[in-house]
Amino acid sequence: MWWRGNQLSGHCRSLFAFNRRRLSGIRNPVTKTLTKWDPEIAAEIARRHAGKEGALLPLLHDLMHEFGCVPDAAVPIAAEALNLSRAEVHGVVSFYHDFRREPAGKHLVQLCRAEACQARGGDAAAARCEAALGVAFGETRADGQVTLEPIYCLGLCASGPAALLDGAPVARLKGERLERLLAEAQR
Ligand code: FES
């Protein structure tokens, strides 16, 4: 792998492990076969959460896990199941970066844009990603090859700039290592 765990401080390792748990199951178009949008399946997922306390975020994560996104058509389904307004559900979906409205491309590059990575050259890495991949942050390239997203701290702060490529961590993204990531994202 491009980075080694023993290069990380104890704090970084803990935070990284936490973030990996948080992120698992909500993205990675490569390791999970996503289901094509189906309102019946979405309704079934929503029913599983109905009547539970604090069910909205788990429900949205389950939709992400199933479909790779929370499409607009899922909002009224979730709202009805949880007895919330559509505006409340829409507000949560649009507030959190974790929830995307459309499926990601074939490859997903999530570059850390938090402070520690910025101090280690994150802005240059971000500009290089946009130029080389031909897509802006928050967007999927027109050919569906790659989605580029910002992410905020992976717990790899001492090894920044850091990113996830299809859910796998990559660190010290400068020079050749950054170019290798960009090449892999375009295979
Ligand atoms: S700021 Fe922590 S991994 Fe980027």
Residues whose N, C-alpha, C, O or C-beta is under 5 A from the ligand:
A	BS01	FES	C112 A114 E115 A116 C117 C153 L154 G155 L156 C157 G160 A162
